Amino acid sequence: MSIYQHFRQEEIETVKLLEQLVAQVESQYAPMLTHFLDPRKQFILTTLVNRTELHVCFFWRQWRPRAYACIDLSGLLRSSG
């Protein structure tokens, strides 16, 4: 079963890009900070990370829906919201 079937057709490129970021963190054992992600991309990234042993947390400014995401192995960078 492909992960792509769970997302909209127009989101496939985004899913592939975020999948590459997750794979890079797994292979390099180094945290990664993304560019700003809108709420839907945050959901996609969380879905992909939850399939691994990695952790993701989001950092955003007050009153803005877009956020930076940090993907890491240790879980030390967890966000409470």
Secondary structure, DSSP 8 states (H G I E B T S, - for coil): --GGGGS-GGGHHHHHHHHHHHHHHHHHT--EE-S-B-HHHHHHHHHHHTTSS-EEEEEE-TT-S-EEEEEESS-TT----
